[in-house]
Amino acid sequence: MNDLIKALTILAKYNGLGEDKYPTHCEHDELIVNGVQWSELSVEDQVALDKLGFHDGDCGVTSFRFGSN
């Protein structure tokens, strides 16, 4: 749970997750963060998110680690 909170805290800098009514969604065992593209992230944040299980997906920043069990 702490890794997910760390990741969302990083991502909140880019789209204000607290302001979006639907900041994330899951589809086919993949957690997708709405409104954030991997290319928008700093290199430092890309590295940190990669270590936390997030990557550049077809729909933006995604995670299979947190999208399924």
N, C-alpha and C positions, 0 to 999 in steps of 0.2 A: 504494500500500500504506500509506503514512504517513497518508493521510486516513482510511482504514478503521480504523487503530489509534487515531487521535485520536477518532473517533466511538465506538468500542467502549469507550474509556477514559471518555468522558462517560457513556455508557449504563450502565457498570458501577456507577456511583454509585447507580443506581435499582433494580437487581435483583441485584447481585452476580454478574455473568456468570461469574466463575470458579467459583462454587459450583453452578451449574446444569449438569447432565449434557448437556443439549441447549439451549444458549443461543440458537441461531439455526437457521433453516432456509430453504431456497430453494424457491420454488414459482412457476411461470409467470414466470421471469426476475426475480423479486423476492426480495430478501433480507429476511427478517422476523426481528426481534429478539423473542424470547419473553419474556413477563413484564413488558414495559414499555409503558405507554400514553402517547401524546403529551401528554395532559392532565396527567400526573404531572410532566412536566419543567418546570424553571424557564424563564422567558421567555428568559433568556440562553442556556441550553442548547438551546432550540428554534431560536434564531437560528444558533448555531454548527453544529448538526446540519443545518439547512437548507442552509447554505453547503457542508457536506461531502457533500450528496447524499441526505440522509434526510428523511422527511416523515411526516405522519400518515396511515397507511394503514388499510384496513378491519380489519386484524388487529393494529394497534398501530403501532409505529415500523418503517418499512420503507424500502428503497432499491432503485430500479431500477438505479442506477449500479453497485452492487456485486453485483447479482443476476444479471447477464448480461454478455456481452461484445459 
